[in-house]
Amino acid sequence: MGDASIGAMASPLLEGVIANMPLFRSVARVPLAELARQARVLHVRRGAVICRRGEAVNALYGIAYGLVKLGLRAPGGDEKVLRLAGPGETFGEEPVFREQPSALEAVALADTMLVLFPAAAVHALVERDAGFARTLLAALAERLYALVAEVESSALLSARQRVCSYLASLAQATREPRLRLPTTKTVIAARVGVTKETFSRLLHELARQGLIEVHKREILVRDAERLAALAGAAAAARAQAERAPAPAPGRASTVSTAG
């Protein structure tokens, strides 16, 4: 991969990076040090494909900084974004534990630093550390809940409701009325299951109705309750399941309406 570099990091520094990831916070110092010794660091540039659907994956990925898009892509180029993963989050659990090729494509949406945990090291930690195993199960259960909310949203909500639900979830996650979308308009549209043009049109419709204001890259939520009400019953479920990933270091912390 020409736009990626892999290597090692000084163990104490890497231990600190790993310890800050929620999945590994309960791991004691000695096994954490052993995990850091086996881990590798991967630096990828914005736009780099980390793994493609159908590729063999023999490591769990942890995000130290940056933003990663996980999704499905049709042969014709159409895309469905299932998840945006940011700092502290992990991905790749499914192929590591099923020992099957990756079901998703992973692409860096910003310059990103990844920590690669070999599958054997993760398996060994699960067997030795009951606390880590419980944390991992809880994370996977939350991921499943998010997927159910996603299916509900796609099957039962209109495009307008899905956009309202997404904006309401960001407002709840950040607890601030002023939002910055975590990535481009094109990616956000694929995340909520609409076209880029439809997403833009719906934003302007909501602005005309006084629910939001759109200022280039920023969105000001003027009426969060009404926005959530327009999303319908699934808004509450999605608001709990959705996570607003933090941007890469040195970048502002909101999503762009420019694609």
PASEBA-1860 file (N, C-alpha, C; in nm, 3 decimals):
! residues 259
1> MGDASIGA> 0.086/-0.118/0.000/0.000/0.000/0.000/0.089/0.123/0.000 ~ 0.089/0.200/-0.113/0.179/0.311/-0.128/0.151/0.426/-0.035 ~ 0.027/0.442/0.011/-0.009/0.553/0.097/-0.023/0.509/0.243 ~ 0.055/0.408/0.282/0.054/0.361/0.420/0.193/0.317/0.458 ~ 0.224/0.328/0.588/0.352/0.279/0.638/0.327/0.206/0.767 ~ 0.395/0.094/0.784/0.375/0.011/0.903/0.508/-0.002/0.976 ~ 0.499/-0.009/1.108/0.621/-0.021/1.185/0.591/-0.040/1.331 ~ 0.694/-0.026/1.413/0.679/-0.041/1.558/0.687/0.095/1.624
9> MASPLLEG> 0.643/0.103/1.748/0.652/0.224/1.828/0.714/0.187/1.962 ~ 0.783/0.280/2.023/0.841/0.253/2.154/0.733/0.199/2.246 ~ 0.763/0.088/2.312/0.662/0.015/2.388/0.587/0.100/2.490 ~ 0.655/0.181/2.574/0.579/0.262/2.671/0.481/0.358/2.605 ~ 0.521/0.417/2.491/0.431/0.507/2.420/0.311/0.431/2.366 ~ 0.335/0.315/2.308/0.226/0.236/2.251/0.134/0.185/2.362 ~ 0.190/0.149/2.476/0.106/0.107/2.588/0.008/0.217/2.627 ~ 0.056/0.341/2.627/-0.032/0.453/2.660/-0.142/0.470/2.559
17> VIANMPLF> -0.109/0.455/2.431/-0.209/0.466/2.325/-0.316/0.358/2.342 ~ -0.271/0.235/2.366/-0.365/0.123/2.380/-0.450/0.139/2.505 ~ -0.389/0.182/2.614/-0.462/0.197/2.741/-0.574/0.298/2.731 ~ -0.563/0.394/2.638/-0.666/0.495/2.620/-0.783/0.447/2.534 ~ -0.771/0.329/2.476/-0.881/0.273/2.398/-0.978/0.204/2.493 ~ -1.106/0.240/2.491/-1.203/0.183/2.586/-1.201/0.031/2.593 ~ -1.177/-0.036/2.483/-1.178/-0.182/2.483/-1.071/-0.240/2.575 ~ -0.959/-0.169/2.594/-0.846/-0.224/2.668/-0.824/-0.157/2.804
25> RSVARVPL> -0.914/-0.072/2.846/-0.892/0.002/2.971/-0.891/-0.086/3.095 ~ -0.956/-0.200/3.089/-0.960/-0.288/3.207/-0.842/-0.386/3.211 ~ -0.759/-0.386/3.107/-0.649/-0.482/3.099/-0.536/-0.437/3.193 ~ -0.485/-0.529/3.273/-0.379/-0.499/3.368/-0.248/-0.464/3.296 ~ -0.156/-0.407/3.370/-0.035/-0.351/3.309/0.051/-0.458/3.240 ~ 0.071/-0.573/3.304/0.159/-0.675/3.246/0.103/-0.729/3.114 ~ -0.024/-0.776/3.110/-0.076/-0.822/2.980/-0.087/-0.710/2.878 ~ -0.108/-0.586/2.924/-0.113/-0.474/2.830/0.024/-0.453/2.765
33> AELARQAR> 0.129/-0.467/2.846/0.265/-0.452/2.793/0.295/-0.561/2.690 ~ 0.249/-0.683/2.718/0.270/-0.793/2.624/0.193/-0.769/2.494 ~ 0.071/-0.717/2.508/-0.008/-0.686/2.388/0.061/-0.578/2.306 ~ 0.113/-0.476/2.373/0.183/-0.368/2.302/0.308/-0.421/2.231 ~ 0.375/-0.517/2.294/0.495/-0.574/2.233/0.463/-0.644/2.101 ~ 0.346/-0.704/2.091/0.308/-0.778/1.971/0.239/-0.690/1.867 ~ 0.190/-0.573/1.909/0.114/-0.486/1.819/0.208/-0.413/1.722 ~ 0.150/-0.367/1.614/0.222/-0.287/1.515/0.141/-0.162/1.485
41> VLHVRRGA> 0.210/-0.058/1.441/0.145/0.069/1.411/0.140/0.088/1.259 ~ 0.024/0.132/1.211/0.005/0.156/1.068/-0.042/0.300/1.049 ~ 0.033/0.377/0.972/-0.006/0.514/0.938/-0.061/0.513/0.796 ~ -0.183/0.561/0.780/-0.246/0.564/0.648/-0.289/0.705/0.615 ~ -0.279/0.739/0.489/-0.320/0.872/0.445/-0.468/0.875/0.413 ~ -0.523/0.992/0.413/-0.663/1.011/0.378/-0.691/0.949/0.240 ~ -0.798/0.870/0.231/-0.836/0.807/0.106/-0.779/0.668/0.087 ~ -0.688/0.626/0.173/-0.627/0.494/0.159/-0.726/0.384/0.197
49> VICRRGEA> -0.725/0.276/0.119/-0.805/0.158/0.151/-0.727/0.075/0.252 ~ -0.785/0.056/0.370/-0.719/-0.022/0.474/-0.738/-0.170/0.450 ~ -0.860/-0.209/0.418/-0.885/-0.346/0.377/-1.008/-0.348/0.288 ~ -1.010/-0.442/0.195/-1.122/-0.455/0.103/-1.210/-0.573/0.143 ~ -1.336/-0.568/0.102/-1.425/-0.680/0.129/-1.370/-0.804/0.060 ~ -1.368/-0.914/0.134/-1.318/-1.039/0.079/-1.171/-1.065/0.108 ~ -1.101/-0.964/0.162/-0.960/-0.983/0.197/-0.947/-1.054/0.331 ~ -0.842/-1.132/0.344/-0.813/-1.197/0.472/-0.763/-1.091/0.570
57> VNALYGIA> -0.817/-1.094/0.690/-0.777/-1.000/0.796/-0.734/-1.082/0.917 ~ -0.610/-1.065/0.957/-0.558/-1.143/1.071/-0.520/-1.055/1.188 ~ -0.584/-0.938/1.197/-0.556/-0.846/1.307/-0.679/-0.764/1.340 ~ -0.689/-0.726/1.466/-0.789/-0.631/1.513/-0.730/-0.492/1.500 ~ -0.809/-0.396/1.448/-0.760/-0.261/1.428/-0.811/-0.169/1.540 ~ -0.721/-0.090/1.598/-0.759/0.014/1.692/-0.719/0.149/1.634 ~ -0.803/0.249/1.650/-0.778/0.381/1.592/-0.719/0.473/1.699 ~ -0.593/0.513/1.681/-0.530/0.608/1.773/-0.577/0.749/1.742
65> YGLVKLGL> -0.577/0.785/1.615/-0.637/0.911/1.571/-0.679/0.895/1.426 ~ -0.769/0.983/1.381/-0.817/0.976/1.245/-0.963/0.936/1.237 ~ -1.004/0.894/1.120/-1.144/0.858/1.095/-1.149/0.752/0.987 ~ -1.226/0.646/1.011/-1.233/0.533/0.918/-1.379/0.507/0.880 ~ -1.402/0.489/0.752/-1.534/0.456/0.698/-1.543/0.306/0.674 ~ -1.645/0.243/0.730/-1.669/0.100/0.712/-1.800/0.083/0.635 ~ -1.795/0.011/0.525/-1.917/-0.002/0.446/-1.909/-0.108/0.338 ~ -2.011/-0.104/0.254/-2.026/-0.197/0.143/-2.026/-0.117/0.013
73> RAPGGDEK> -1.967/-0.174/-0.091/-1.963/-0.105/-0.220/-2.008/-0.200/-0.330 ~ -2.104/-0.155/-0.410/-2.154/-0.235/-0.521/-2.057/-0.227/-0.639 ~ -2.060/-0.327/-0.730/-1.970/-0.322/-0.845/-1.983/-0.194/-0.927 ~ -2.104/-0.136/-0.930/-2.124/-0.014/-1.006/-2.077/0.112/-0.936 ~ -2.033/0.098/-0.811/-1.981/0.213/-0.738/-2.071/0.264/-0.628 ~ -2.198/0.222/-0.626/-2.287/0.265/-0.519/-2.234/0.215/-0.385 ~ -2.256/0.294/-0.281/-2.195/0.265/-0.152/-2.297/0.276/-0.040 ~ -2.285/0.190/0.060/-2.361/0.201/0.183/-2.261/0.206/0.297
81> VLRLAGPG> -2.256/0.320/0.366/-2.166/0.336/0.481/-2.239/0.286/0.605 ~ -2.183/0.188/0.671/-2.245/0.130/0.789/-2.196/0.192/0.918 ~ -2.076/0.246/0.915/-2.020/0.298/1.040/-1.907/0.393/1.010 ~ -1.898/0.497/1.092/-1.783/0.587/1.092/-1.713/0.568/1.226 ~ -1.590/0.521/1.223/-1.517/0.489/1.346/-1.407/0.591/1.368 ~ -1.400/0.644/1.490/-1.303/0.747/1.522/-1.206/0.704/1.631 ~ -1.131/0.799/1.686/-1.027/0.769/1.786/-1.080/0.687/1.903 ~ -1.002/0.585/1.940/-1.039/0.499/2.052/-1.124/0.380/2.014
89> ETFGEEPV> -1.181/0.383/1.895/-1.268/0.273/1.853/-1.187/0.163/1.784 ~ -1.247/0.046/1.775/-1.184/-0.068/1.710/-1.275/-0.122/1.600 ~ -1.215/-0.193/1.507/-1.292/-0.263/1.404/-1.213/-0.386/1.359 ~ -1.281/-0.476/1.293/-1.217/-0.598/1.247/-1.240/-0.717/1.338 ~ -1.328/-0.701/1.439/-1.354/-0.813/1.531/-1.415/-0.933/1.459 ~ -1.503/-0.904/1.368/-1.576/-1.014/1.300/-1.483/-1.109/1.224 ~ -1.395/-1.062/1.136/-1.305/-1.157/1.069/-1.204/-1.223/1.163 ~ -1.165/-1.151/1.271/-1.068/-1.208/1.365/-1.125/-1.328/1.437
97> FREQPSAL> -1.253/-1.319/1.478/-1.311/-1.427/1.555/-1.384/-1.531/1.469 ~ -1.428/-1.493/1.351/-1.490/-1.590/1.261/-1.387/-1.659/1.173 ~ -1.269/-1.599/1.166/-1.162/-1.651/1.080/-1.210/-1.663/0.936 ~ -1.281/-1.560/0.892/-1.331/-1.549/0.756/-1.285/-1.416/0.697 ~ -1.288/-1.403/0.565/-1.248/-1.275/0.503/-1.336/-1.161/0.552 ~ -1.285/-1.041/0.540/-1.360/-0.922/0.583/-1.488/-0.907/0.501 ~ -1.597/-0.876/0.571/-1.726/-0.853/0.503/-1.741/-0.708/0.462 ~ -1.652/-0.619/0.510/-1.664/-0.476/0.485/-1.537/-0.419/0.424
105> EAVALADT> -1.553/-0.305/0.360/-1.439/-0.227/0.313/-1.411/-0.119/0.416 ~ -1.284/-0.097/0.446/-1.244/0.007/0.541/-1.155/0.108/0.468 ~ -1.194/0.235/0.476/-1.121/0.342/0.407/-1.095/0.456/0.505 ~ -0.974/0.509/0.503/-0.940/0.623/0.589/-0.999/0.751/0.530 ~ -1.074/0.825/0.612/-1.132/0.952/0.569/-1.046/1.070/0.612 ~ -0.941/1.043/0.687/-0.843/1.144/0.729/-0.712/1.072/0.750 ~ -0.603/1.145/0.757/-0.476/1.081/0.794/-0.498/1.011/0.928 ~ -0.465/0.883/0.932/-0.505/0.799/1.046/-0.390/0.715/1.095
113> MLVLFPAA> -0.382/0.700/1.227/-0.287/0.607/1.288/-0.365/0.490/1.346 ~ -0.331/0.371/1.301/-0.396/0.249/1.347/-0.299/0.164/1.426 ~ -0.351/0.094/1.525/-0.274/-0.006/1.598/-0.329/-0.142/1.559 ~ -0.242/-0.230/1.510/-0.283/-0.363/1.465/-0.250/-0.465/1.573 ~ -0.354/-0.534/1.621/-0.337/-0.636/1.723/-0.351/-0.773/1.657 ~ -0.246/-0.854/1.652/-0.255/-0.984/1.587/-0.369/-1.068/1.645 ~ -0.436/-1.142/1.560/-0.551/-1.223/1.604/-0.512/-1.316/1.718 ~ -0.395/-1.378/1.708/-0.352/-1.472/1.813/-0.339/-1.402/1.948
121> AVHALVER> -0.290/-1.278/1.948/-0.273/-1.203/2.073/-0.409/-1.169/2.134 ~ -0.506/-1.134/2.049/-0.641/-1.102/2.097/-0.707/-1.227/2.152 ~ -0.695/-1.340/2.082/-0.752/-1.466/2.130/-0.695/-1.504/2.266 ~ -0.564/-1.488/2.281/-0.499/-1.523/2.407/-0.547/-1.434/2.521 ~ -0.567/-1.305/2.492/-0.614/-1.213/2.595/-0.756/-1.246/2.638 ~ -0.840/-1.287/2.544/-0.977/-1.328/2.577/-0.976/-1.448/2.671 ~ -0.887/-1.543/2.644/-0.881/-1.665/2.726/-0.828/-1.637/2.867 ~ -0.737/-1.539/2.880/-0.673/-1.513/3.010/-0.745/-1.408/3.094
129> DAGFARTL> -0.816/-1.317/3.031/-0.869/-1.200/3.101/-1.021/-1.194/3.086 ~ -1.092/-1.236/3.191/-1.239/-1.238/3.187/-1.295/-1.097/3.176 ~ -1.228/-1.000/3.238/-1.275/-0.861/3.231/-1.269/-0.809/3.088 ~ -1.159/-0.838/3.019/-1.148/-0.796/2.879/-1.254/-0.865/2.794 ~ -1.277/-0.994/2.819/-1.377/-1.068/2.743/-1.516/-1.006/2.760 ~ -1.549/-0.965/2.882/-1.679/-0.901/2.906/-1.689/-0.767/2.835 ~ -1.580/-0.690/2.839/-1.579/-0.561/2.771/-1.597/-0.579/2.621 ~ -1.530/-0.680/2.566/-1.541/-0.708/2.424/-1.684/-0.748/2.388
137> LAALAERL> -1.745/-0.835/2.470/-1.883/-0.877/2.444/-1.978/-0.758/2.451 ~ -1.956/-0.669/2.548/-2.041/-0.551/2.561/-2.028/-0.462/2.437 ~ -1.906/-0.447/2.387/-1.884/-0.365/2.268/-1.953/-0.426/2.147 ~ -1.944/-0.557/2.133/-2.008/-0.624/2.021/-2.160/-0.618/2.032 ~ -2.212/-0.626/2.157/-2.356/-0.615/2.177/-2.405/-0.476/2.139 ~ -2.327/-0.374/2.175/-2.364/-0.237/2.138/-2.362/-0.221/1.987 ~ -2.264/-0.282/1.922/-2.256/-0.278/1.776/-2.378/-0.344/1.714 ~ -2.423/-0.455/1.772/-2.542/-0.524/1.721/-2.665/-0.437/1.739
145> YALVAEVE> -2.676/-0.370/1.854/-2.788/-0.281/1.878/-2.790/-0.169/1.773 ~ -2.672/-0.115/1.744/-2.663/-0.010/1.643/-2.707/-0.061/1.506 ~ -2.671/-0.186/1.474/-2.709/-0.243/1.347/-2.861/-0.262/1.337 ~ -2.924/-0.305/1.449/-3.070/-0.319/1.451/-3.135/-0.182/1.428 ~ -3.082/-0.078/1.494/-3.134/0.057/1.475/-3.117/0.101/1.330 ~ -3.006/0.061/1.269/-2.980/0.095/1.129/-3.082/0.028/1.036 ~ -3.110/-0.101/1.062/-3.208/-0.173/0.980/-3.346/-0.111/0.997 ~ -3.381/-0.079/1.121/-3.510/-0.016/1.147/-3.522/0.116/1.073
153> SSALLSAR> -3.416/0.196/1.079/-3.416/0.325/1.012/-3.433/0.309/0.861 ~ -3.358/0.216/0.801/-3.364/0.197/0.656/-3.499/0.144/0.611 ~ -3.559/0.055/0.692/-3.683/-0.011/0.652/-3.807/0.072/0.682 ~ -3.804/0.150/0.791/-3.928/0.213/0.839/-3.931/0.365/0.827 ~ -3.817/0.428/0.808/-3.815/0.573/0.803/-3.798/0.624/0.660 ~ -3.858/0.740/0.633/-3.839/0.805/0.505/-3.701/0.870/0.500 ~ -3.662/0.916/0.382/-3.532/0.984/0.370/-3.527/1.105/0.461 ~ -3.635/1.180/0.468/-3.641/1.298/0.554/-3.624/1.260/0.701
161> QRVCSYLA> -3.691/1.153/0.742/-3.679/1.108/0.880/-3.538/1.061/0.912 ~ -3.474/0.994/0.817/-3.338/0.945/0.842/-3.240/1.060/0.859 ~ -3.256/1.164/0.777/-3.167/1.280/0.792/-3.192/1.350/0.924 ~ -3.320/1.366/0.962/-3.352/1.428/1.091/-3.296/1.345/1.206 ~ -3.309/1.214/1.194/-3.260/1.124/1.299/-3.109/1.135/1.313 ~ -3.038/1.142/1.201/-2.893/1.152/1.206/-2.849/1.283/1.272 ~ -2.912/1.394/1.233/-2.877/1.522/1.293/-2.911/1.526/1.441 ~ -3.026/1.468/1.477/-3.066/1.464/1.618/-2.967/1.381/1.700
169> SLAQATRE> -2.917/1.272/1.640/-2.822/1.187/1.712/-2.689/1.259/1.734 ~ -2.645/1.337/1.636/-2.522/1.415/1.653/-2.539/1.520/1.761 ~ -2.655/1.586/1.761/-2.681/1.689/1.862/-2.681/1.629/2.002 ~ -2.739/1.509/2.015/-2.743/1.445/2.147/-2.605/1.398/2.189 ~ -2.528/1.344/2.094/-2.395/1.292/2.126/-2.300/1.404/2.168 ~ -2.307/1.517/2.100/-2.216/1.628/2.130/-2.268/1.719/2.239 ~ -2.402/1.713/2.263/-2.468/1.799/2.362/-2.444/1.947/2.332 ~ -2.426/1.977/2.206/-2.409/2.115/2.162/-2.500/2.140/2.043
177> PRLRLPTT> -2.562/2.259/2.035/-2.650/2.287/1.922/-2.574/2.311/1.792 ~ -2.449/2.352/1.803/-2.371/2.378/1.682/-2.290/2.254/1.647 ~ -2.316/2.199/1.528/-2.253/2.074/1.485/-2.160/2.099/1.368 ~ -2.068/2.008/1.353/-1.986/2.004/1.232/-1.986/1.859/1.188 ~ -2.041/1.833/1.072/-2.052/1.696/1.025/-1.914/1.630/1.024 ~ -1.905/1.501/1.062/-1.773/1.441/1.078/-1.698/1.413/0.949 ~ -1.765/1.422/0.835/-1.697/1.394/0.709/-1.775/1.460/0.597 ~ -1.747/1.426/0.472/-1.806/1.497/0.360/-1.954/1.466/0.342
185> KTVIAARV> -2.018/1.553/0.268/-2.160/1.537/0.237/-2.186/1.405/0.166 ~ -2.097/1.365/0.078/-2.114/1.240/0.005/-2.114/1.120/0.099 ~ -2.022/1.118/0.195/-2.013/1.007/0.290/-2.133/1.005/0.384 ~ -2.173/1.124/0.434/-2.287/1.131/0.523/-2.413/1.083/0.451 ~ -2.429/1.121/0.325/-2.544/1.075/0.247/-2.546/0.923/0.238 ~ -2.430/0.864/0.211/-2.422/0.718/0.205/-2.447/0.656/0.342 ~ -2.413/0.729/0.448/-2.438/0.678/0.583/-2.587/0.670/0.614 ~ -2.664/0.769/0.570/-2.807/0.770/0.601/-2.892/0.710/0.489
193> GVTKETFS> -2.827/0.667/0.381/-2.899/0.596/0.276/-2.975/0.684/0.179 ~ -2.917/0.802/0.146/-2.977/0.889/0.046/-2.867/0.934/-0.050 ~ -2.907/0.998/-0.160/-2.807/1.053/-0.250/-2.754/1.185/-0.195 ~ -2.640/1.226/-0.246/-2.581/1.353/-0.205/-2.677/1.469/-0.232 ~ -2.743/1.464/-0.347/-2.835/1.571/-0.385/-2.956/1.576/-0.292 ~ -3.008/1.456/-0.257/-3.123/1.450/-0.166/-3.084/1.502/-0.028 ~ -2.966/1.466/0.018/-2.920/1.513/0.148/-2.913/1.665/0.151 ~ -2.855/1.723/0.047/-2.843/1.868/0.039/-2.981/1.934/0.035
201> RLLHELAR> -3.072/1.878/-0.044/-3.206/1.935/-0.054/-3.279/1.931/0.079 ~ -3.267/1.818/0.151/-3.336/1.805/0.279/-3.278/1.900/0.384 ~ -3.148/1.921/0.381/-3.088/2.018/0.473/-3.147/2.157/0.450 ~ -3.160/2.196/0.324/-3.214/2.328/0.293/-3.362/2.338/0.329 ~ -3.436/2.227/0.313/-3.577/2.228/0.353/-3.590/2.246/0.504 ~ -3.506/2.176/0.580/-3.509/2.190/0.725/-3.469/2.331/0.768 ~ -3.377/2.391/0.694/-3.336/2.528/0.724/-3.451/2.625/0.697 ~ -3.523/2.604/0.588/-3.636/2.692/0.556/-3.746/2.682/0.663
209> QGLIEVHK> -3.757/2.566/0.725/-3.859/2.546/0.828/-3.814/2.595/0.965 ~ -3.691/2.644/0.975/-3.644/2.700/1.099/-3.589/2.599/1.198 ~ -3.569/2.473/1.157/-3.517/2.371/1.248/-3.366/2.379/1.262 ~ -3.299/2.416/1.154/-3.154/2.424/1.154/-3.109/2.545/1.074 ~ -2.983/2.580/1.090/-2.916/2.676/1.003/-2.792/2.608/0.948 ~ -2.767/2.629/0.820/-2.651/2.569/0.755/-2.555/2.680/0.718 ~ -2.435/2.677/0.774/-2.332/2.777/0.746/-2.207/2.704/0.697 ~ -2.196/2.689/0.566/-2.083/2.618/0.507/-2.067/2.481/0.573
217> REILVRDA> -1.965/2.464/0.655/-1.938/2.333/0.716/-2.016/2.309/0.844 ~ -2.080/2.412/0.897/-2.145/2.399/1.027/-2.297/2.396/1.016 ~ -2.359/2.324/1.111/-2.504/2.318/1.122/-2.542/2.359/1.264 ~ -2.629/2.458/1.273/-2.680/2.501/1.403/-2.821/2.445/1.419 ~ -2.839/2.359/1.520/-2.971/2.301/1.548/-3.050/2.401/1.631 ~ -3.157/2.456/1.574/-3.237/2.557/1.642/-3.353/2.497/1.721 ~ -3.398/2.378/1.678/-3.512/2.316/1.746/-3.489/2.165/1.751 ~ -3.412/2.120/1.851/-3.374/1.979/1.861/-3.496/1.889/1.887
225> ERLAALAG> -3.591/1.936/1.967/-3.709/1.855/1.998/-3.793/1.830/1.874 ~ -3.813/1.933/1.797/-3.892/1.918/1.674/-3.818/1.833/1.572 ~ -3.687/1.846/1.568/-3.606/1.766/1.477/-3.620/1.618/1.512 ~ -3.612/1.585/1.642/-3.627/1.446/1.686/-3.768/1.396/1.660 ~ -3.868/1.484/1.678/-4.007/1.443/1.654/-4.029/1.410/1.507 ~ -3.968/1.487/1.418/-3.982/1.461/1.274/-3.917/1.327/1.236 ~ -3.816/1.287/1.313/-3.747/1.162/1.282/-3.834/1.041/1.312 ~ -3.932/1.056/1.400/-4.020/0.944/1.432/-3.967/0.863/1.548
233> AAAAARAQ> -4.029/0.750/1.573/-3.999/0.668/1.691/-3.858/0.612/1.689 ~ -3.800/0.595/1.570/-3.667/0.534/1.562/-3.556/0.631/1.600 ~ -3.589/0.762/1.614/-3.484/0.859/1.643/-3.415/0.830/1.774 ~ -3.492/0.794/1.876/-3.431/0.768/2.007/-3.334/0.651/2.002 ~ -3.373/0.545/1.929/-3.285/0.429/1.919/-3.157/0.464/1.845 ~ -3.172/0.540/1.738/-3.053/0.575/1.661/-2.962/0.670/1.739 ~ -3.025/0.760/1.815/-2.945/0.855/1.893/-2.857/0.784/1.994 ~ -2.905/0.672/2.049/-2.825/0.594/2.143/-2.717/0.516/2.070
241> AERAPAPA> -2.750/0.467/1.951/-2.658/0.379/1.879/-2.548/0.457/1.806 ~ -2.581/0.579/1.762/-2.488/0.657/1.680/-2.377/0.715/1.767 ~ -2.257/0.718/1.715/-2.146/0.782/1.784/-2.086/0.885/1.690 ~ -2.060/1.003/1.740/-1.998/1.107/1.658/-1.848/1.099/1.676 ~ -1.773/1.043/1.579/-1.629/1.027/1.596/-1.557/1.160/1.597 ~ -1.451/1.166/1.675/-1.373/1.289/1.681/-1.287/1.299/1.556 ~ -1.258/1.421/1.511/-1.175/1.440/1.393/-1.029/1.414/1.421 ~ -0.950/1.410/1.316/-0.806/1.391/1.332/-0.747/1.512/1.402
249> PGRASTVS> -0.633/1.494/1.473/-0.571/1.605/1.544/-0.545/1.722/1.452 ~ -0.566/1.842/1.505/-0.539/1.961/1.427/-0.654/2.001/1.338 ~ -0.766/1.925/1.342/-0.880/1.960/1.259/-0.996/1.999/1.348 ~ -1.089/2.075/1.291/-1.205/2.117/1.368/-1.293/1.997/1.396 ~ -1.384/2.012/1.496/-1.460/1.897/1.542/-1.605/1.899/1.495 ~ -1.634/1.921/1.362/-1.771/1.922/1.310/-1.777/1.871/1.164 ~ -1.907/1.834/1.100/-1.908/1.776/0.965/-1.937/1.873/0.854 ~ -1.872/1.846/0.742/-1.881/1.936/0.631/-2.004/1.910/0.548
257> TAG> -2.067/2.014/0.502/-2.178/1.995/0.409/-2.128/2.006/0.267 ~ -1.998/2.016/0.249/-1.942/2.020/0.116/-1.885/1.884/0.083 ~ -1.921/1.828/-0.028/-1.868/1.698/-0.066/-1.768/1.715/-0.172
END
